[in-house]
Amino acid sequence: MRLITALPLLAGLMLSTNLMAADTAAKTPSPAQAAQQKRMTDCNQQASSKTLKGADRSTFMSTCLKSEGSAAAGKALTPQQQKMKTCNADAKAKSLKGDERKTFMSSCLKKSA
């Protein structure tokens, strides 16, 4: 009687072990994840070299990770983005609002097209 009960339990245990092993197989990180891991590693090494601890370390890590991210985000603007930026600045300088701004932006963006 114990054998009849033990066999299904043993089979279930073996099956679940196989499923867990397949799930934890090495997965390659995406490029964004790899970049984040690299930033974390670099900032961690810098914090360790400065022997920071506690709140000082947390503040440093936060600042370090943010500055690394903004450096990547500071890529060159596309021509369309540059045009939008210029037209926006012109509209702001002229203090345009509402329909006037909308009309100005439309004509400004079409000029250089």
N, CA, C and O atoms as a printed pandas DataFrame, in Angstrom:
     atom_number atom_name residue_name chain_id  residue_number  x_coord  y_coord  z_coord
0              1         N          MET        A               1    0.818   -1.189    0.000
1              2        CA          MET        A               1    0.000    0.000    0.000
2              3         C          MET        A               1    0.869    1.263    0.000
3              4         O          MET        A               1    0.559    2.234   -0.690
4              5         N          ARG        A               2    1.949    1.244    0.771
5              6        CA          ARG        A               2    2.835    2.391    0.815
6              7         C          ARG        A               2    3.521    2.587   -0.537
7              8         O          ARG        A               2    3.755    3.722   -0.952
8              9         N          LEU        A               3    3.841    1.502   -1.216
9             10        CA          LEU        A               3    4.502    1.568   -2.513
10            11         C          LEU        A               3    3.600    2.244   -3.533
11            12         O          LEU        A               3    4.070    3.037   -4.350
12            13         N          ILE        A               4    2.318    1.940   -3.494
13            14        CA          ILE        A               4    1.363    2.532   -4.430
14            15         C          ILE        A               4    1.272    4.042   -4.197
15            16         O          ILE        A               4    1.129    4.800   -5.156
16            17         N          THR        A               5    1.348    4.480   -2.977
17            18        CA          THR        A               5    1.284    5.898   -2.648
18            19         C          THR        A               5    2.609    6.593   -2.957
19            20         O          THR        A               5    2.620    7.742   -3.398
20            21         N          ALA        A               6    3.714    5.905   -2.729
21            22        CA          ALA        A               6    5.033    6.509   -2.889
22            23         C          ALA        A               6    5.404    6.700   -4.362
23            24         O          ALA        A               6    6.067    7.683   -4.693
24            25         N          LEU        A               7    5.003    5.803   -5.244
25            26        CA          LEU        A               7    5.374    5.899   -6.655
26            27         C          LEU        A               7    4.844    7.170   -7.324
27            28         O          LEU        A               7    5.621    7.860   -7.983
28            29         N          PRO        A               8    3.577    7.506   -7.189
29            30        CA          PRO        A               8    3.116    8.758   -7.811
30            31         C          PRO        A               8    3.801    9.997   -7.210
31            32         O          PRO        A               8    4.096   10.955   -7.924
32            33         N          LEU        A               9    4.046    9.969   -5.912
33            34        CA          LEU        A               9    4.733   11.092   -5.290
34            35         C          LEU        A               9    6.156   11.232   -5.816
35            36         O          LEU        A               9    6.618   12.342   -6.083
36            37         N          LEU        A              10    6.841   10.118   -5.964
37            38        CA          LEU        A              10    8.209   10.129   -6.479
38            39         C          LEU        A              10    8.222   10.609   -7.937
39            40         O          LEU        A              10    9.080   11.400   -8.328
40            41         N          ALA        A              11    7.269   10.124   -8.731
41            42        CA          ALA        A              11    7.191   10.548  -10.132
42            43         C          ALA        A              11    6.905   12.052  -10.227
43            44         O          ALA        A              11    7.488   12.735  -11.068
44            45         N          GLY        A              12    6.019   12.569   -9.379
45            46        CA          GLY        A              12    5.710   13.990   -9.366
46            47         C          GLY        A              12    6.911   14.821   -8.961
47            48         O          GLY        A              12    7.153   15.889   -9.524
48            49         N          LEU        A              13    7.662   14.338   -7.990
49            50        CA          LEU        A              13    8.864   15.037   -7.552
50            51         C          LEU        A              13    9.904   15.096   -8.662
51            52         O          LEU        A              13   10.521   16.139   -8.878
52            53         N          MET        A              14   10.102   13.994   -9.361
53            54        CA          MET        A              14   11.079   13.953  -10.450
54            55         C          MET        A              14   10.648   14.876  -11.596
55            56         O          MET        A              14   11.485   15.560  -12.184
56            57         N          LEU        A              15    9.363   14.898  -11.913
57            58        CA          LEU        A              15    8.848   15.739  -12.979
58            59         C          LEU        A              15    9.023   17.221  -12.624
59            60         O          LEU        A              15    9.453   18.015  -13.462
60            61         N          SER        A              16    8.694   17.586  -11.397
61            62        CA          SER        A              16    8.823   18.985  -11.008
62            63         C          SER        A              16   10.289   19.417  -10.979
63            64         O          SER        A              16   10.592   20.570  -11.284
64            65         N          THR        A              17   11.189   18.526  -10.622
65            66        CA          THR        A              17   12.612   18.843  -10.624
66            67         C          THR        A              17   13.090   19.115  -12.041
67            68         O          THR        A              17   13.866   20.046  -12.258
68            69         N          ASN        A              18   12.648   18.329  -13.002
69            70        CA          ASN        A              18   13.013   18.541  -14.400
70            71         C          ASN        A              18   12.474   19.876  -14.913
71            72         O          ASN        A              18   13.171   20.586  -15.637
72            73         N          LEU        A              19   11.264   20.213  -14.550
73            74        CA          LEU        A              19   10.668   21.473  -14.999
74            75         C          LEU        A              19   11.405   22.671  -14.403
75            76         O          LEU        A              19   11.630   23.667  -15.091
76            77         N          MET        A              20   11.779   22.577  -13.137
77            78        CA          MET        A              20   12.507   23.679  -12.508
78            79         C          MET        A              20   13.895   23.830  -13.121
79            80         O          MET        A              20   14.372   24.951  -13.296
80            81         N          ALA        A              21   14.546   22.724  -13.445
81            82        CA          ALA        A              21   15.876   22.789  -14.045
82            83         C          ALA        A              21   15.805   23.429  -15.428
83            84         O          ALA        A              21   16.682   24.207  -15.802
84            85         N          ALA        A              22   14.764   23.102  -16.183
85            86        CA          ALA        A              22   14.609   23.678  -17.517
86            87         C          ALA        A              22   14.310   25.177  -17.423
87            88         O          ALA        A              22   14.735   25.955  -18.278
88            89         N          ASP        A              23   13.579   25.574  -16.382
89            90        CA          ASP        A              23   13.216   26.978  -16.226
90            91         C          ASP        A              23   14.406   27.831  -15.806
91            92         O          ASP        A              23   14.468   29.008  -16.161
92            93         N          THR        A              24   15.332   27.277  -15.073
93            94        CA          THR        A              24   16.473   28.042  -14.588
94            95         C          THR        A              24   17.684   27.935  -15.503
95            96         O          THR        A              24   18.787   28.313  -15.109
96            97         N          ALA        A              25   17.498   27.429  -16.714
97            98        CA          ALA        A              25   18.605   27.336  -17.663
98            99         C          ALA        A              25   19.130   28.743  -17.939
99           100         O          ALA        A              25   18.385   29.719  -17.847
100          101         N          ALA        A              26   20.393   28.839  -18.272
101          102        CA          ALA        A              26   21.030   30.134  -18.490
102          103         C          ALA        A              26   20.349   30.884  -19.639
103          104         O          ALA        A              26   20.262   30.389  -20.763
104          105         N          LYS        A              27   19.877   32.072  -19.329
105          106        CA          LYS        A              27   19.241   32.916  -20.333
106          107         C          LYS        A              27   20.182   34.063  -20.628
107          108         O          LYS        A              27   20.794   34.621  -19.716
108          109         N          THR        A              28   20.300   34.415  -21.884
109          110        CA          THR        A              28   21.165   35.542  -22.235
110          111         C          THR        A              28   20.377   36.830  -22.025
111          112         O          THR        A              28   19.233   36.926  -22.468
112          113         N          PRO        A              29   20.963   37.814  -21.361
113          114        CA          PRO        A              29   20.255   39.071  -21.126
114          115         C          PRO        A              29   20.123   39.875  -22.413
115          116         O          PRO        A              29   20.947   39.765  -23.322
116          117         N          SER        A              30   19.079   40.679  -22.470
117          118        CA          SER        A              30   18.889   41.562  -23.620
118          119         C          SER        A              30   19.986   42.623  -23.590
119          120         O          SER        A              30   20.638   42.801  -22.561
120          121         N          PRO        A              31   20.201   43.325  -24.695
121          122        CA          PRO        A              31   21.227   44.380  -24.693
122          123         C          PRO        A              31   20.982   45.440  -23.617
123          124         O          PRO        A              31   21.929   45.934  -23.004
124          125         N          ALA        A              32   19.712   45.789  -23.387
125          126        CA          ALA        A              32   19.401   46.785  -22.360
126          127         C          ALA        A              32   19.743   46.247  -20.969
127          128         O          ALA        A              32   20.272   46.973  -20.127
128          129         N          GLN        A              33   19.434   44.959  -20.735
129          130        CA          GLN        A              33   19.760   44.361  -19.446
130          131         C          GLN        A              33   21.266   44.272  -19.256
131          132         O          GLN        A              33   21.772   44.513  -18.160
132          133         N          ALA        A              34   21.974   43.930  -20.307
133          134        CA          ALA        A              34   23.429   43.830  -20.225
134          135         C          ALA        A              34   24.043   45.200  -19.924
135          136         O          ALA        A              34   24.989   45.300  -19.142
136          137         N          ALA        A              35   23.507   46.247  -20.541
137          138        CA          ALA        A              35   24.004   47.601  -20.296
138          139         C          ALA        A              35   23.736   48.013  -18.849
139          140         O          ALA        A              35   24.588   48.623  -18.202
140          141         N          GLN        A              36   22.545   47.675  -18.346
141          142        CA          GLN        A              36   22.197   48.002  -16.960
142          143         C          GLN        A              36   23.113   47.251  -15.993
143          144         O          GLN        A              36   23.572   47.816  -15.000
144          145         N          GLN        A              37   23.375   45.985  -16.286
145          146        CA          GLN        A              37   24.278   45.201  -15.435
146          147         C          GLN        A              37   25.678   45.799  -15.440
147          148         O          GLN        A              37   26.341   45.841  -14.404
148          149         N          LYS        A              38   26.123   46.258  -16.592
149          150        CA          LYS        A              38   27.450   46.882  -16.702
150          151         C          LYS        A              38   27.501   48.166  -15.884
151          152         O          LYS        A              38   28.475   48.413  -15.173
152          153         N          ARG        A              39   26.437   48.998  -15.985
153          154        CA          ARG        A              39   26.387   50.225  -15.194
154          155         C          ARG        A              39   26.416   49.913  -13.699
155          156         O          ARG        A              39   27.128   50.561  -12.932
156          157         N          MET        A              40   25.630   48.908  -13.297
157          158        CA          MET        A              40   25.599   48.524  -11.884
158          159         C          MET        A              40   26.980   48.087  -11.414
159          160         O          MET        A              40   27.426   48.479  -10.336
160          161         N          THR        A              41   27.651   47.281  -12.218
161          162        CA          THR        A              41   28.979   46.797  -11.863
162          163         C          THR        A              41   29.969   47.954  -11.743
163          164         O          THR        A              41   30.732   48.030  -10.779
164          165         N          ASP        A              42   29.952   48.851  -12.724
165          166        CA          ASP        A              42   30.874   49.987  -12.715
166          167         C          ASP        A              42   30.634   50.888  -11.496
167          168         O          ASP        A              42   31.577   51.271  -10.803
168          169         N          CYS        A              43   29.375   51.218  -11.247
169          170        CA          CYS        A              43   29.052   52.090  -10.117
170          171         C          CYS        A              43   29.398   51.414   -8.791
171          172         O          CYS        A              43   29.874   52.062   -7.859
172          173         N          ASN        A              44   29.154   50.115   -8.719
173          174        CA          ASN        A              44   29.478   49.357   -7.518
174          175         C          ASN        A              44   30.972   49.387   -7.245
175          176         O          ASN        A              44   31.394   49.561   -6.102
176          177         N          GLN        A              45   31.772   49.218   -8.288
177          178        CA          GLN        A              45   33.230   49.245   -8.129
178          179         C          GLN        A              45   33.691   50.630   -7.677
179          180         O          GLN        A              45   34.578   50.747   -6.831
180          181         N          GLN        A              46   33.089   51.673   -8.242
181          182        CA          GLN        A              46   33.462   53.025   -7.841
182          183         C          GLN        A              46   33.109   53.280   -6.374
183          184         O          GLN        A              46   33.896   53.874   -5.637
184          185         N          ALA        A              47   31.923   52.828   -5.953
185          186        CA          ALA        A              47   31.497   53.014   -4.569
186          187         C          ALA        A              47   32.411   52.232   -3.622
187          188         O          ALA        A              47   32.741   52.712   -2.537
188          189         N          SER        A              48   32.814   51.038   -4.031
189          190        CA          SER        A              48   33.712   50.234   -3.199
190          191         C          SER        A              48   35.078   50.881   -3.091
191          192         O          SER        A              48   35.684   50.882   -2.019
192          193         N          SER        A              49   35.571   51.433   -4.194
193          194        CA          SER        A              49   36.891   52.066   -4.158
194          195         C          SER        A              49   36.883   53.312   -3.276
195          196         O          SER        A              49   37.920   53.689   -2.730
196          197         N          LYS        A              50   35.714   53.960   -3.130
197          198        CA          LYS        A              50   35.595   55.131   -2.264
198          199         C          LYS        A              50   35.219   54.747   -0.842
199          200         O          LYS        A              50   35.055   55.610    0.021
200          201         N          THR        A              51   35.082   53.445   -0.601
201          202        CA          THR        A              51   34.678   52.878    0.701
202          203         C          THR        A              51   33.442   53.567    1.278
203          204         O          THR        A              51   33.417   53.933    2.453
204          205         N          LEU        A              52   32.428   53.736    0.451
205          206        CA          LEU        A              52   31.175   54.335    0.888
206          207         C          LEU        A              52   30.298   53.275    1.539
207          208         O          LEU        A              52   30.306   52.114    1.129
208          209         N          LYS        A              53   29.544   53.679    2.550
209          210        CA          LYS        A              53   28.647   52.746    3.236
210          211         C          LYS        A              53   27.348   53.463    3.581
211          212         O          LYS        A              53   27.309   54.688    3.688
212          213         N          GLY        A              54   26.299   52.689    3.752
213          214        CA          GLY        A              54   25.010   53.208    4.204
214          215         C          GLY        A              54   24.372   54.196    3.251
215          216         O          GLY        A              54   24.324   53.976    2.041
216          217         N          ALA        A              55   23.882   55.292    3.818
217          218        CA          ALA        A              55   23.155   56.298    3.044
218          219         C          ALA        A              55   24.056   56.960    1.994
219          220         O          ALA        A              55   23.604   57.292    0.898
220          221         N          ASP        A              56   25.332   57.146    2.342
221          222        CA          ASP        A              56   26.261   57.748    1.380
222          223         C          ASP        A              56   26.393   56.871    0.141
223          224         O          ASP        A              56   26.417   57.374   -0.982
224          225         N          ARG        A              57   26.477   55.567    0.348
225          226        CA          ARG        A              57   26.595   54.630   -0.774
226          227         C          ARG        A              57   25.317   54.648   -1.617
227          228         O          ARG        A              57   25.375   54.663   -2.847
228          229         N          SER        A              58   24.171   54.646   -0.946
229          230        CA          SER        A              58   22.890   54.669   -1.672
230          231         C          SER        A              58   22.769   55.916   -2.537
231          232         O          SER        A              58   22.360   55.841   -3.696
232          233         N          THR        A              59   23.125   57.056   -1.969
233          234        CA          THR        A              59   23.063   58.312   -2.713
234          235         C          THR        A              59   24.016   58.278   -3.906
235          236         O          THR        A              59   23.659   58.676   -5.015
236          237         N          PHE        A              60   25.233   57.796   -3.657
237          238        CA          PHE        A              60   26.213   57.717   -4.733
238          239         C          PHE        A              60   25.731   56.794   -5.854
239          240         O          PHE        A              60   25.823   57.138   -7.032
240          241         N          MET        A              61   25.222   55.630   -5.480
241          242        CA          MET        A              61   24.750   54.658   -6.483
242          243         C          MET        A              61   23.616   55.252   -7.311
243          244         O          MET        A              61   23.591   55.102   -8.533
244          245         N          SER        A              62   22.686   55.922   -6.651
245          246        CA          SER        A              62   21.561   56.529   -7.365
246          247         C          SER        A              62   22.054   57.569   -8.366
247          248         O          SER        A              62   21.646   57.571   -9.528
248          249         N          THR        A              63   22.927   58.442   -7.907
249          250        CA          THR        A              63   23.478   59.487   -8.776
250          251         C          THR        A              63   24.277   58.881   -9.922
251          252         O          THR        A              63   24.154   59.305  -11.071
252          253         N          CYS        A              64   25.089   57.896   -9.601
253          254        CA          CYS        A              64   25.931   57.248  -10.613
254          255         C          CYS        A              64   25.080   56.593  -11.697
255          256         O          CYS        A              64   25.349   56.757  -12.886
256          257         N          LEU        A              65   24.061   55.858  -11.288
257          258        CA          LEU        A              65   23.219   55.163  -12.268
258          259         C          LEU        A              65   22.420   56.148  -13.113
259          260         O          LEU        A              65   22.209   55.909  -14.302
260          261         N          LYS        A              66   21.978   57.240  -12.525
261          262        CA          LYS        A              66   21.233   58.244  -13.288
262          263         C          LYS        A              66   22.141   58.950  -14.283
263          264         O          LYS        A              66   21.738   59.192  -15.421
264          265         N          SER        A              67   23.351   59.282  -13.876
265          266        CA          SER        A              67   24.254   59.992  -14.779
266          267         C          SER        A              67   24.675   59.107  -15.938
267          268         O          SER        A              67   24.832   59.592  -17.058
268          269         N          GLU        A              68   24.858   57.832  -15.692
269          270        CA          GLU        A              68   25.207   56.901  -16.768
270          271         C          GLU        A              68   24.052   56.797  -17.758
271          272         O          GLU        A              68   24.277   56.749  -18.967
272          273         N          GLY        A              69   22.829   56.762  -17.262
273          274        CA          GLY        A              69   21.666   56.644  -18.139
274          275         C          GLY        A              69   21.450   57.880  -18.979
275          276         O          GLY        A              69   21.065   57.778  -20.144
276          277         N          SER        A              70   21.696   59.067  -18.400
277          278        CA          SER        A              70   21.481   60.289  -19.158
278          279         C          SER        A              70   22.550   60.473  -20.227
279          280         O          SER        A              70   22.301   61.118  -21.246
280          281         N          ALA        A              71   23.738   59.912  -20.007
281          282        CA          ALA        A              71   24.788   59.992  -21.030
282          283         C          ALA        A              71   24.377   59.199  -22.261
283          284         O          ALA        A              71   24.647   59.618  -23.387
284          285         N          ALA        A              72   23.731   58.065  -22.058
285          286        CA          ALA        A              72   23.264   57.257  -23.184
286          287         C          ALA        A              72   22.068   57.930  -23.867
287          288         O          ALA        A              72   21.874   57.798  -25.076
288          289         N          ALA        A              73   21.267   58.657  -23.069
289          290        CA          ALA        A              73   20.086   59.297  -23.632
290          291         C          ALA        A              73   20.441   60.578  -24.387
291          292         O          ALA        A              73   19.601   61.106  -25.116
292          293         N          GLY        A              74   21.656   61.088  -24.231
293          294        CA          GLY        A              74   22.054   62.326  -24.871
294          295         C          GLY        A              74   22.541   62.150  -26.298
295          296         O          GLY        A              74   23.455   62.851  -26.733
296          297         N          LYS        A              75   21.953   61.240  -27.017
297          298        CA          LYS        A              75   22.344   60.990  -28.408
298          299         C          LYS        A              75   21.949   62.174  -29.282
299          300         O          LYS        A              75   21.118   62.997  -28.897
300          301         N          ALA        A              76   22.546   62.245  -30.445
301          302        CA          ALA        A              76   22.243   63.327  -31.389
302          303         C          ALA        A              76   20.783   63.242  -31.830
303          304         O          ALA        A              76   20.228   62.158  -32.007
304          305         N          LEU        A              77   20.186   64.409  -32.000
305          306        CA          LEU        A              77   18.786   64.468  -32.423
306          307         C          LEU        A              77   18.674   64.202  -33.917
307          308         O          LEU        A              77   19.564   64.543  -34.696
308          309         N          THR        A              78   17.568   63.588  -34.295
309          310        CA          THR        A              78   17.296   63.387  -35.718
310          311         C          THR        A              78   16.929   64.745  -36.303
311          312         O          THR        A              78   16.603   65.667  -35.555
312          313         N          PRO        A              79   16.974   64.887  -37.630
313          314        CA          PRO        A              79   16.600   66.178  -38.230
314          315         C          PRO        A              79   15.184   66.618  -37.840
315          316         O          PRO        A              79   14.949   67.800  -37.593
316          317         N          GLN        A              80   14.252   65.678  -37.785
317          318        CA          GLN        A              80   12.873   66.019  -37.411
318          319         C          GLN        A              80   12.811   66.498  -35.962
319          320         O          GLN        A              80   12.105   67.458  -35.651
320          321         N          GLN        A              81   13.551   65.826  -35.075
321          322        CA          GLN        A              81   13.573   66.243  -33.678
322          323         C          GLN        A              81   14.205   67.628  -33.527
323          324         O          GLN        A              81   13.747   68.444  -32.726
324          325         N          GLN        A              82   15.239   67.877  -34.289
325          326        CA          GLN        A              82   15.903   69.181  -34.241
326          327         C          GLN        A              82   14.952   70.277  -34.718
327          328         O          GLN        A              82   14.898   71.362  -34.140
328          329         N          LYS        A              83   14.197   69.975  -35.789
329          330        CA          LYS        A              83   13.220   70.923  -36.321
330          331         C          LYS        A              83   12.145   71.223  -35.273
331          332         O          LYS        A              83   11.754   72.375  -35.086
332          333         N          MET        A              84   11.673   70.174  -34.591
333          334        CA          MET        A              84   10.664   70.345  -33.541
334          335         C          MET        A              84   11.214   71.222  -32.416
335          336         O          MET        A              84   10.523   72.107  -31.912
336          337         N          LYS        A              85   12.451   70.970  -32.036
337          338        CA          LYS        A              85   13.070   71.729  -30.960
338          339         C          LYS        A              85   13.181   73.206  -31.330
339          340         O          LYS        A              85   12.874   74.080  -30.520
340          341         N          THR        A              86   13.617   73.475  -32.547
341          342        CA          THR        A              86   13.768   74.857  -33.010
342          343         C          THR        A              86   12.420   75.562  -33.080
343          344         O          THR        A              86   12.278   76.689  -32.605
344          345         N          CYS        A              87   11.435   74.899  -33.671
345          346        CA          CYS        A              87   10.111   75.513  -33.800
346          347         C          CYS        A              87    9.480   75.749  -32.419
347          348         O          CYS        A              87    8.828   76.769  -32.197
348          349         N          ASN        A              88    9.675   74.821  -31.514
349          350        CA          ASN        A              88    9.159   74.976  -30.151
350          351         C          ASN        A              88    9.783   76.188  -29.477
351          352         O          ASN        A              88    9.089   76.978  -28.836
352          353         N          ALA        A              89   11.092   76.329  -29.624
353          354        CA          ALA        A              89   11.789   77.463  -29.023
354          355         C          ALA        A              89   11.285   78.774  -29.614
355          356         O          ALA        A              89   11.089   79.746  -28.884
356          357         N          ASP        A              90   11.073   78.814  -30.937
357          358        CA          ASP        A              90   10.565   80.022  -31.591
358          359         C          ASP        A              90    9.161   80.365  -31.096
359          360         O          ASP        A              90    8.854   81.529  -30.838
360          361         N          ALA        A              91    8.309   79.344  -30.965
361          362        CA          ALA        A              91    6.939   79.569  -30.497
362          363         C          ALA        A              91    6.949   80.072  -29.055
363          364         O          ALA        A              91    6.148   80.931  -28.690
364          365         N          LYS        A              92    7.840   79.546  -28.251
365          366        CA          LYS        A              92    7.940   79.984  -26.856
366          367         C          LYS        A              92    8.443   81.429  -26.781
367          368         O          LYS        A              92    7.949   82.228  -25.985
368          369         N          ALA        A              93    9.432   81.753  -27.621
369          370        CA          ALA        A              93    9.976   83.107  -27.633
370          371         C          ALA        A              93    8.907   84.128  -28.034
371          372         O          ALA        A              93    8.917   85.265  -27.562
372          373         N          LYS        A              94    7.990   83.714  -28.904
373          374        CA          LYS        A              94    6.916   84.617  -29.353
374          375         C          LYS        A              94    5.705   84.567  -28.418
375          376         O          LYS        A              94    4.719   85.272  -28.633
376          377         N          SER        A              95    5.787   83.724  -27.371
377          378        CA          SER        A              95    4.702   83.570  -26.387
378          379         C          SER        A              95    3.378   83.187  -27.043
379          380         O          SER        A              95    2.321   83.702  -26.677
380          381         N          LEU        A              96    3.446   82.288  -28.006
381          382        CA          LEU        A              96    2.233   81.859  -28.696
382          383         C          LEU        A              96    1.494   80.811  -27.872
383          384         O          LEU        A              96    2.112   79.967  -27.223
384          385         N          LYS        A              97    0.165   80.874  -27.905
385          386        CA          LYS        A              97   -0.673   79.935  -27.178
386          387         C          LYS        A              97   -1.847   79.514  -28.050
387          388         O          LYS        A              97   -2.246   80.226  -28.972
388          389         N          GLY        A              98   -2.388   78.352  -27.741
389          390        CA          GLY        A              98   -3.611   77.882  -28.378
390          391         C          GLY        A              98   -3.499   77.707  -29.880
391          392         O          GLY        A              98   -2.537   77.130  -30.387
392          393         N          ASP        A              99   -4.519   78.226  -30.596
393          394        CA          ASP        A              99   -4.590   78.071  -32.051
394          395         C          ASP        A              99   -3.439   78.772  -32.772
395          396         O          ASP        A              99   -2.945   78.284  -33.788
396          397         N          GLU        A             100   -3.016   79.926  -32.237
397          398        CA          GLU        A             100   -1.886   80.631  -32.856
398          399         C          GLU        A             100   -0.634   79.756  -32.846
399          400         O          GLU        A             100    0.089   79.657  -33.838
400          401         N          ARG        A             101   -0.402   79.126  -31.698
401          402        CA          ARG        A             101    0.772   78.256  -31.566
402          403         C          ARG        A             101    0.656   77.064  -32.517
403          404         O          ARG        A             101    1.620   76.692  -33.185
404          405         N          LYS        A             102   -0.515   76.484  -32.564
405          406        CA          LYS        A             102   -0.746   75.326  -33.421
406          407         C          LYS        A             102   -0.487   75.673  -34.890
407          408         O          LYS        A             102    0.179   74.918  -35.599
408          409         N          THR        A             103   -1.008   76.802  -35.341
409          410        CA          THR        A             103   -0.814   77.249  -36.719
410          411         C          THR        A             103    0.664   77.536  -36.993
411          412         O          THR        A             103    1.201   77.159  -38.035
412          413         N          PHE        A             104    1.309   78.211  -36.036
413          414        CA          PHE        A             104    2.732   78.522  -36.194
414          415         C          PHE        A             104    3.565   77.243  -36.285
415          416         O          PHE        A             104    4.424   77.115  -37.157
416          417         N          MET        A             105    3.305   76.309  -35.387
417          418        CA          MET        A             105    4.078   75.055  -35.371
418          419         C          MET        A             105    3.901   74.292  -36.683
419          420         O          MET        A             105    4.857   73.742  -37.229
420          421         N          SER        A             106    2.680   74.269  -37.172
421          422        CA          SER        A             106    2.394   73.570  -38.411
422          423         C          SER        A             106    3.176   74.179  -39.575
423          424         O          SER        A             106    3.829   73.464  -40.336
424          425         N          SER        A             107    3.105   75.486  -39.703
425          426        CA          SER        A             107    3.825   76.138  -40.803
426          427         C          SER        A             107    5.339   76.058  -40.613
427          428         O          SER        A             107    6.075   75.891  -41.585
428          429         N          CYS        A             108    5.800   76.172  -39.395
429          430        CA          CYS        A             108    7.252   76.094  -39.122
430          431         C          CYS        A             108    7.802   74.721  -39.484
431          432         O          CYS        A             108    8.872   74.614  -40.084
432          433         N          LEU        A             109    7.074   73.678  -39.123
433          434        CA          LEU        A             109    7.548   72.314  -39.419
434          435         C          LEU        A             109    7.483   71.984  -40.901
435          436         O          LEU        A             109    8.244   71.146  -41.385
436          437         N          LYS        A             110    6.573   72.643  -41.632
437          438        CA          LYS        A             110    6.469   72.380  -43.077
438          439         C          LYS        A             110    7.516   73.148  -43.883
439          440         O          LYS        A             110    7.864   72.739  -44.991
440          441         N          LYS        A             111    8.021   74.254  -43.338
441          442        CA          LYS        A             111    8.982   75.084  -44.059
442          443         C          LYS        A             111   10.202   74.315  -44.537
443          444         O          LYS        A             111   10.549   74.367  -45.717
444          445         N          SER        A             112   10.838   73.619  -43.651
445          446        CA          SER        A             112   12.107   72.950  -43.958
446          447         C          SER        A             112   11.919   71.566  -44.555
447          448         O          SER        A             112   12.894   70.832  -44.720
448          449         N          ALA        A             113   10.713   71.201  -44.874
449          450        CA          ALA        A             113   10.453   69.854  -45.371
450          451         C          ALA        A             113   10.862   69.656  -46.759
451          452         O          ALA        A             113   10.698   68.563  -47.301
